[in-house]
């Protein structure tokens, strides 16, 4: 191993995954909703937080609009 490296010769490049980096946030979610995703997690073997992220990512990708009515 060299004592010093010439950084200029290392050819640094931009991280190709930088757009996909995750950001930790705090969010309040109903217990029933968490329980639903935890059950889905047990069936699929995918962590529930990953399932929530996949679902929300799919909604954003498809530009789904929230449809709800107040009674």
One Martini backbone bead per residue (centre of mass of N, CA, C, O) as a GRO file, in nm:
protein
   71
    1UNK     BB    1   0.097   0.036   0.021
    2UNK     BB    2   0.065   0.355  -0.004
    3UNK     BB    3   0.127   0.652   0.155
    4UNK     BB    4   0.039   0.802  -0.116
    5UNK     BB    5  -0.219   0.962  -0.305
    6UNK     BB    6  -0.339   1.061  -0.621
    7UNK     BB    7  -0.638   1.203  -0.666
    8UNK     BB    8  -0.635   1.279  -0.972
    9UNK     BB    9  -0.594   0.961  -1.062
   10UNK     BB   10  -0.877   0.830  -0.950
   11UNK     BB   11  -1.132   0.925  -1.090
   12UNK     BB   12  -1.372   1.084  -0.992
   13UNK     BB   13  -1.723   1.012  -0.933
   14UNK     BB   14  -2.043   1.009  -0.944
   15UNK     BB   15  -2.304   0.899  -0.776
   16UNK     BB   16  -2.553   0.695  -0.915
   17UNK     BB   17  -2.738   0.692  -0.625
   18UNK     BB   18  -2.804   0.989  -0.524
   19UNK     BB   19  -3.117   1.000  -0.601
   20UNK     BB   20  -3.178   0.733  -0.393
   21UNK     BB   21  -3.156   0.859  -0.138
   22UNK     BB   22  -3.230   0.855   0.194
   23UNK     BB   23  -3.463   1.004   0.430
   24UNK     BB   24  -3.508   1.082   0.747
   25UNK     BB   25  -3.829   1.062   0.911
   26UNK     BB   26  -4.111   1.192   1.080
   27UNK     BB   27  -4.414   0.992   1.128
   28UNK     BB   28  -4.764   0.972   1.158
   29UNK     BB   29  -4.914   0.649   1.207
   30UNK     BB   30  -5.142   0.438   1.218
   31UNK     BB   31  -5.166   0.139   1.371
   32UNK     BB   32  -5.329  -0.011   1.151
   33UNK     BB   33  -5.129   0.046   0.922
   34UNK     BB   34  -4.884  -0.089   1.045
   35UNK     BB   35  -5.015  -0.369   1.079
   36UNK     BB   36  -5.062  -0.418   0.782
   37UNK     BB   37  -4.758  -0.405   0.696
   38UNK     BB   38  -4.666  -0.631   0.890
   39UNK     BB   39  -4.831  -0.856   0.757
   40UNK     BB   40  -4.705  -0.824   0.478
   41UNK     BB   41  -4.419  -0.886   0.577
   42UNK     BB   42  -4.466  -1.180   0.668
   43UNK     BB   43  -4.552  -1.281   0.380
   44UNK     BB   44  -4.290  -1.155   0.211
   45UNK     BB   45  -4.012  -1.071   0.382
   46UNK     BB   46  -4.051  -0.765   0.397
   47UNK     BB   47  -3.998  -0.488   0.532
   48UNK     BB   48  -4.229  -0.259   0.630
   49UNK     BB   49  -4.074   0.000   0.551
   50UNK     BB   50  -4.027  -0.088   0.260
   51UNK     BB   51  -4.324  -0.115   0.180
   52UNK     BB   52  -4.400   0.176   0.228
   53UNK     BB   53  -4.195   0.294   0.029
   54UNK     BB   54  -4.298   0.145  -0.223
   55UNK     BB   55  -4.583   0.258  -0.219
   56UNK     BB   56  -4.512   0.563  -0.225
   57UNK     BB   57  -4.341   0.549  -0.481
   58UNK     BB   58  -4.569   0.454  -0.666
   59UNK     BB   59  -4.753   0.695  -0.624
   60UNK     BB   60  -4.550   0.907  -0.730
   61UNK     BB   61  -4.493   0.782  -1.010
   62UNK     BB   62  -4.822   0.783  -1.083
   63UNK     BB   63  -4.962   1.035  -0.968
   64UNK     BB   64  -5.149   1.002  -0.734
   65UNK     BB   65  -5.465   1.077  -0.619
   66UNK     BB   66  -5.648   1.170  -0.361
   67UNK     BB   67  -5.942   0.981  -0.251
   68UNK     BB   68  -6.188   1.158  -0.061
   69UNK     BB   69  -6.450   1.154   0.192
   70UNK     BB   70  -6.664   1.344   0.392
   71UNK     BB   71  -6.922   1.251   0.646
   0.00000   0.00000   0.00000
